[in-house]
Amino acid sequence: MHRHPHADQFMVPLSRGLLVESVGVEPTEPGVGQIIVISKNTWHEVKNISKDDCVCIHVFSNVDTIGEVGFQPYEGRAS
């Protein structure tokens, strides 16, 4: 579990097997091509629940480099 304090995250799965968990929201398994939006500062975790590789596009808003996104691990539980 982690969050990004400086950017919203947009994910588009290109294959099945992705599970998205967020604090206070039921886990979801998005379909291929479905856009998932995770607002900045939202605690979340993304898992591959299939036996195969899971391919997913990740896009972050309002940053020029991946280093500007920010990454904060959740202290209450191992990620």
N, CA, C and O atoms as a GROMACS GRO file, in nm:
protein
  316
    1MET      N    1   0.085  -0.116   0.000
    1MET     CA    2   0.000   0.000   0.000
    1MET      C    3   0.090   0.123   0.000
    1MET      O    4   0.188   0.130   0.074
    2HIS      N    5   0.056   0.221  -0.084
    2HIS     CA    6   0.135   0.343  -0.096
    2HIS      C    7   0.048   0.455  -0.153
    2HIS      O    8  -0.068   0.432  -0.190
    3ARG      N    9   0.103   0.575  -0.160
    3ARG     CA   10   0.032   0.686  -0.224
    3ARG      C   11   0.133   0.776  -0.294
    3ARG      O   12   0.253   0.773  -0.267
    4HIS      N   13   0.080   0.857  -0.387
    4HIS     CA   14   0.159   0.953  -0.461
    4HIS      C   15   0.109   1.093  -0.424
    4HIS      O   16  -0.002   1.130  -0.463
    5PRO      N   17   0.188   1.172  -0.350
    5PRO     CA   18   0.139   1.300  -0.303
    5PRO      C   19   0.135   1.412  -0.407
    5PRO      O   20   0.071   1.514  -0.384
    6HIS      N   21   0.201   1.394  -0.521
    6HIS     CA   22   0.212   1.504  -0.616
    6HIS      C   23   0.140   1.482  -0.749
    6HIS      O   24   0.145   1.569  -0.836
    7ALA      N   25   0.076   1.368  -0.768
    7ALA     CA   26   0.017   1.340  -0.899
    7ALA      C   27  -0.100   1.243  -0.889
    7ALA      O   28  -0.100   1.150  -0.808
    8ASP      N   29  -0.201   1.266  -0.974
    8ASP     CA   30  -0.306   1.166  -0.994
    8ASP      C   31  -0.246   1.057  -1.083
    8ASP      O   32  -0.156   1.084  -1.162
    9GLN      N   33  -0.297   0.935  -1.068
    9GLN     CA   34  -0.248   0.823  -1.148
    9GLN      C   35  -0.362   0.769  -1.232
    9GLN      O   36  -0.473   0.748  -1.183
   10PHE      N   37  -0.334   0.748  -1.360
   10PHE     CA   38  -0.430   0.688  -1.453
   10PHE      C   39  -0.370   0.557  -1.501
   10PHE      O   40  -0.255   0.554  -1.544
   11MET      N   41  -0.447   0.450  -1.494
   11MET     CA   42  -0.398   0.318  -1.536
   11MET      C   43  -0.495   0.260  -1.638
   11MET      O   44  -0.617   0.274  -1.625
   12VAL      N   45  -0.439   0.194  -1.739
   12VAL     CA   46  -0.519   0.125  -1.839
   12VAL      C   47  -0.461  -0.015  -1.856
   12VAL      O   48  -0.353  -0.029  -1.914
   13PRO      N   49  -0.530  -0.118  -1.807
   13PRO     CA   50  -0.480  -0.255  -1.824
   13PRO      C   51  -0.489  -0.298  -1.971
   13PRO      O   52  -0.590  -0.276  -2.038
   14LEU      N   53  -0.382  -0.359  -2.020
   14LEU     CA   54  -0.381  -0.413  -2.156
   14LEU      C   55  -0.397  -0.565  -2.155
   14LEU      O   56  -0.403  -0.628  -2.260
   15SER      N   57  -0.404  -0.621  -2.036
   15SER     CA   58  -0.430  -0.764  -2.019
   15SER      C   59  -0.506  -0.784  -1.889
   15SER      O   60  -0.514  -0.694  -1.806
   16ARG      N   61  -0.561  -0.903  -1.872
   16ARG     CA   62  -0.638  -0.933  -1.750
   16ARG      C   63  -0.545  -0.966  -1.635
   16ARG      O   64  -0.428  -0.996  -1.654
   17GLY      N   65  -0.601  -0.960  -1.514
   17GLY     CA   66  -0.527  -1.005  -1.396
   17GLY      C   67  -0.485  -0.896  -1.302
   17GLY      O   68  -0.410  -0.922  -1.208
   18LEU      N   69  -0.532  -0.773  -1.324
   18LEU     CA   70  -0.495  -0.661  -1.238
   18LEU      C   71  -0.599  -0.645  -1.128
   18LEU      O   72  -0.719  -0.644  -1.156
   19LEU      N   73  -0.554  -0.632  -1.005
   19LEU     CA   74  -0.643  -0.604  -0.892
   19LEU      C   75  -0.599  -0.472  -0.831
   19LEU      O   76  -0.482  -0.452  -0.801
   20VAL      N   77  -0.696  -0.379  -0.814
   20VAL     CA   78  -0.667  -0.248  -0.757
   20VAL      C   79  -0.740  -0.237  -0.624
   20VAL      O   80  -0.861  -0.255  -0.616
   21GLU      N   81  -0.664  -0.206  -0.518
   21GLU     CA   82  -0.720  -0.188  -0.385
   21GLU      C   83  -0.692  -0.045  -0.340
   21GLU      O   84  -0.582   0.007  -0.361
   22SER      N   85  -0.792   0.018  -0.279
   22SER     CA   86  -0.777   0.152  -0.220
   22SER      C   87  -0.844   0.152  -0.085
   22SER      O   88  -0.942   0.080  -0.064
   23VAL      N   89  -0.794   0.231   0.007
   23VAL     CA   90  -0.852   0.241   0.140
   23VAL      C   91  -0.995   0.292   0.130
   23VAL      O   92  -1.020   0.394   0.067
   24GLY      N   93  -1.088   0.220   0.191
   24GLY     CA   94  -1.228   0.260   0.194
   24GLY      C   95  -1.308   0.226   0.071
   24GLY      O   96  -1.424   0.265   0.061
   25VAL      N   97  -1.249   0.154  -0.024
   25VAL     CA   98  -1.317   0.119  -0.148
   25VAL      C   99  -1.303  -0.032  -0.170
   25VAL      O  100  -1.198  -0.090  -0.142
   26GLU      N  101  -1.407  -0.095  -0.221
   26GLU     CA  102  -1.400  -0.238  -0.252
   26GLU      C  103  -1.293  -0.263  -0.358
   26GLU      O  104  -1.284  -0.186  -0.454
   27PRO      N  105  -1.212  -0.368  -0.345
   27PRO     CA  106  -1.114  -0.401  -0.450
   27PRO      C  107  -1.186  -0.422  -0.583
   27PRO      O  108  -1.299  -0.471  -0.588
   28THR      N  109  -1.118  -0.385  -0.691
   28THR     CA  110  -1.176  -0.399  -0.824
   28THR      C  111  -1.077  -0.465  -0.918
   28THR      O  112  -0.956  -0.445  -0.907
   29GLU      N  113  -1.130  -0.542  -1.009
   29GLU     CA  114  -1.049  -0.605  -1.114
   29GLU      C  115  -1.093  -0.543  -1.247
   29GLU      O  116  -1.187  -0.591  -1.310
   30PRO      N  117  -1.025  -0.436  -1.290
   30PRO     CA  118  -1.068  -0.366  -1.411
   30PRO      C  119  -1.050  -0.452  -1.535
   30PRO      O  120  -0.960  -0.536  -1.542
   31GLY      N  121  -1.136  -0.429  -1.632
   31GLY     CA  122  -1.126  -0.500  -1.758
   31GLY      C  123  -1.021  -0.438  -1.848
   31GLY      O  124  -0.974  -0.327  -1.824
   32VAL      N  125  -0.984  -0.510  -1.951
   32VAL     CA  126  -0.887  -0.462  -2.049
   32VAL      C  127  -0.940  -0.333  -2.111
   32VAL      O  128  -1.054  -0.328  -2.158
   33GLY      N  129  -0.858  -0.229  -2.111
   33GLY     CA  130  -0.895  -0.102  -2.171
   33GLY      C  131  -0.972  -0.008  -2.079
   33GLY      O  132  -0.996   0.107  -2.116
   34GLN      N  133  -1.011  -0.054  -1.961
   34GLN     CA  134  -1.084   0.031  -1.867
   34GLN      C  135  -0.988   0.127  -1.800
   34GLN      O  136  -0.881   0.086  -1.756
   35ILE      N  137  -1.025   0.255  -1.792
   35ILE     CA  138  -0.939   0.355  -1.728
   35ILE      C  139  -0.967   0.358  -1.578
   35ILE      O  140  -1.082   0.370  -1.535
   36ILE      N  141  -0.861   0.346  -1.499
   36ILE     CA  142  -0.870   0.354  -1.354
   36ILE      C  143  -0.803   0.485  -1.312
   36ILE      O  144  -0.691   0.513  -1.355
   37VAL      N  145  -0.870   0.564  -1.230
   37VAL     CA  146  -0.814   0.690  -1.182
   37VAL      C  147  -0.793   0.679  -1.031
   37VAL      O  148  -0.885   0.647  -0.956
   38ILE      N  149  -0.670   0.706  -0.989
   38ILE     CA  150  -0.638   0.708  -0.847
   38ILE      C  151  -0.592   0.850  -0.815
   38ILE      O  152  -0.485   0.893  -0.860
   39SER      N  153  -0.671   0.922  -0.739
   39SER     CA  154  -0.640   1.061  -0.705
   39SER      C  155  -0.515   1.068  -0.618
   39SER      O  156  -0.488   0.978  -0.539
   40LYS      N  157  -0.440   1.176  -0.634
   40LYS     CA  158  -0.318   1.192  -0.554
   40LYS      C  159  -0.354   1.185  -0.406
   40LYS      O  160  -0.463   1.224  -0.364
   41ASN      N  161  -0.262   1.133  -0.328
   41ASN     CA  162  -0.275   1.113  -0.183
   41ASN      C  163  -0.370   1.000  -0.145
   41ASN      O  164  -0.400   0.984  -0.027
   42THR      N  165  -0.418   0.922  -0.241
   42THR     CA  166  -0.505   0.808  -0.211
   42THR      C  167  -0.418   0.684  -0.186
   42THR      O  168  -0.336   0.647  -0.271
   43TRP      N  169  -0.437   0.621  -0.070
   43TRP     CA  170  -0.364   0.498  -0.042
   43TRP      C  171  -0.417   0.389  -0.135
   43TRP      O  172  -0.538   0.369  -0.145
   44HIS      N  173  -0.326   0.319  -0.202
   44HIS     CA  174  -0.368   0.215  -0.297
   44HIS      C  175  -0.258   0.110  -0.314
   44HIS      O  176  -0.142   0.128  -0.276
   45GLU      N  177  -0.300   0.000  -0.372
   45GLU     CA  178  -0.208  -0.110  -0.403
   45GLU      C  179  -0.258  -0.175  -0.531
   45GLU      O  180  -0.378  -0.191  -0.550
   46VAL      N  181  -0.166  -0.211  -0.617
   46VAL     CA  182  -0.198  -0.275  -0.744
   46VAL      C  183  -0.128  -0.410  -0.746
   46VAL      O  184  -0.007  -0.419  -0.722
   47LYS      N  185  -0.204  -0.516  -0.774
   47LYS     CA  186  -0.148  -0.652  -0.773
   47LYS      C  187  -0.180  -0.724  -0.902
   47LYS      O  188  -0.285  -0.702  -0.963
   48ASN      N  189  -0.089  -0.810  -0.943
   48ASN     CA  190  -0.115  -0.903  -1.053
   48ASN      C  191  -0.167  -1.032  -0.989
   48ASN      O  192  -0.095  -1.099  -0.916
   49ILE      N  193  -0.293  -1.065  -1.016
   49ILE     CA  194  -0.353  -1.184  -0.956
   49ILE      C  195  -0.362  -1.300  -1.055
   49ILE      O  196  -0.426  -1.402  -1.027
   50SER      N  197  -0.300  -1.285  -1.170
   50SER     CA  198  -0.300  -1.393  -1.268
   50SER      C  199  -0.169  -1.470  -1.263
   50SER      O  200  -0.075  -1.429  -1.195
   51LYS      N  201  -0.164  -1.580  -1.335
   51LYS     CA  202  -0.041  -1.658  -1.346
   51LYS      C  203   0.052  -1.600  -1.451
   51LYS      O  204   0.171  -1.633  -1.454
   52ASP      N  205  -0.002  -1.513  -1.537
   52ASP     CA  206   0.075  -1.454  -1.646
   52ASP      C  207   0.115  -1.310  -1.613
   52ASP      O  208   0.063  -1.250  -1.518
   53ASP      N  209   0.206  -1.257  -1.692
   53ASP     CA  210   0.240  -1.115  -1.677
   53ASP      C  211   0.116  -1.031  -1.703
   53ASP      O  212   0.034  -1.065  -1.788
   54CYS      N  213   0.103  -0.923  -1.631
   54CYS     CA  214  -0.005  -0.828  -1.651
   54CYS      C  215   0.055  -0.700  -1.708
   54CYS      O  216   0.148  -0.644  -1.650
   55VAL      N  217   0.004  -0.655  -1.820
   55VAL     CA  218   0.056  -0.537  -1.886
   55VAL      C  219  -0.040  -0.422  -1.862
   55VAL      O  220  -0.161  -0.436  -1.881
   56CYS      N  221   0.013  -0.307  -1.819
   56CYS     CA  222  -0.071  -0.193  -1.784
   56CYS      C  223   0.003  -0.063  -1.817
   56CYS      O  224   0.122  -0.050  -1.791
   57ILE      N  225  -0.070   0.032  -1.874
   57ILE     CA  226  -0.015   0.166  -1.898
   57ILE      C  227  -0.041   0.250  -1.774
   57ILE      O  228  -0.153   0.252  -1.722
   58HIS      N  229   0.061   0.321  -1.727
   58HIS     CA  230   0.048   0.412  -1.613
   58HIS      C  231   0.082   0.553  -1.661
   58HIS      O  232   0.184   0.575  -1.725
   59VAL      N  233  -0.005   0.648  -1.629
   59VAL     CA  234   0.019   0.789  -1.662
   59VAL      C  235  -0.004   0.870  -1.535
   59VAL      O  236  -0.100   0.847  -1.462
   60PHE      N  237   0.086   0.966  -1.510
   60PHE     CA  238   0.074   1.052  -1.392
   60PHE      C  239   0.053   1.197  -1.436
   60PHE      O  240   0.116   1.243  -1.531
   61SER      N  241  -0.036   1.268  -1.367
   61SER     CA  242  -0.069   1.405  -1.404
   61SER      C  243   0.024   1.507  -1.339
   61SER      O  244   0.079   1.482  -1.232
   62ASN      N  245   0.039   1.621  -1.405
   62ASN     CA  246   0.104   1.740  -1.348
   62ASN      C  247   0.249   1.721  -1.305
   62ASN      O  248   0.296   1.791  -1.215
   63VAL      N  249   0.321   1.628  -1.367
   63VAL     CA  250   0.463   1.611  -1.337
   63VAL      C  251   0.539   1.597  -1.468
   63VAL      O  252   0.484   1.554  -1.570
   64ASP      N  253   0.667   1.633  -1.465
   64ASP     CA  254   0.751   1.620  -1.583
   64ASP      C  255   0.831   1.491  -1.583
   64ASP      O  256   0.863   1.437  -1.689
   65THR      N  257   0.864   1.440  -1.462
   65THR     CA  258   0.942   1.317  -1.452
   65THR      C  259   0.881   1.226  -1.346
   65THR      O  260   0.805   1.272  -1.260
   66ILE      N  261   0.913   1.098  -1.354
   66ILE     CA  262   0.860   1.002  -1.257
   66ILE      C  263   0.908   1.036  -1.116
   66ILE      O  264   0.839   1.005  -1.018
   67GLY      N  265   1.023   1.098  -1.103
   67GLY     CA  266   1.075   1.136  -0.973
   67GLY      C  267   0.990   1.242  -0.902
   67GLY      O  268   0.996   1.254  -0.780
   68GLU      N  269   0.912   1.317  -0.978
   68GLU     CA  270   0.827   1.421  -0.921
   68GLU      C  271   0.694   1.367  -0.869
   68GLU      O  272   0.622   1.439  -0.799
   69VAL      N  273   0.661   1.244  -0.901
   69VAL     CA  274   0.532   1.185  -0.859
   69VAL      C  275   0.525   1.174  -0.708
   69VAL      O  276   0.421   1.203  -0.648
   70GLY      N  277   0.634   1.132  -0.646
   70GLY     CA  278   0.636   1.108  -0.503
   70GLY      C  279   0.586   0.968  -0.473
   70GLY      O  280   0.494   0.919  -0.539
   71PHE      N  281   0.644   0.906  -0.376
   71PHE     CA  282   0.604   0.771  -0.334
   71PHE      C  283   0.614   0.765  -0.184
   71PHE      O  284   0.722   0.785  -0.128
   72GLN      N  285   0.503   0.737  -0.118
   72GLN     CA  286   0.502   0.723   0.028
   72GLN      C  287   0.445   0.587   0.064
   72GLN      O  288   0.327   0.562   0.039
   73PRO      N  289   0.525   0.498   0.123
   73PRO     CA  290   0.472   0.369   0.165
   73PRO      C  291   0.381   0.386   0.287
   73PRO      O  292   0.402   0.474   0.370
   74TYR      N  293   0.282   0.300   0.295
   74TYR     CA  294   0.188   0.300   0.406
   74TYR      C  295   0.258   0.237   0.526
   74TYR      O  296   0.306   0.124   0.517
   75GLU      N  297   0.263   0.307   0.636
   75GLU     CA  298   0.336   0.260   0.755
   75GLU      C  299   0.260   0.152   0.832
   75GLU      O  300   0.321   0.076   0.907
   76GLY      N  301   0.129   0.145   0.815
   76GLY     CA  302   0.048   0.053   0.894
   76GLY      C  303   0.046  -0.090   0.845
   76GLY      O  304  -0.005  -0.178   0.914
   77ARG      N  305   0.101  -0.118   0.724
   77ARG     CA  306   0.093  -0.251   0.666
   77ARG      C  307   0.202  -0.266   0.560
   77ARG      O  308   0.234  -0.169   0.491
   78ALA      N  309   0.255  -0.382   0.546
   78ALA     CA  310   0.358  -0.406   0.445
   78ALA      C  311   0.295  -0.394   0.307
   78ALA      O  312   0.181  -0.435   0.287
   79SER      N  313   0.370  -0.338   0.213
   79SER     CA  314   0.319  -0.324   0.075
   79SER      C  315   0.355  -0.444  -0.009
   79SER      O  316   0.321  -0.449  -0.127
   0.00000   0.00000   0.00000
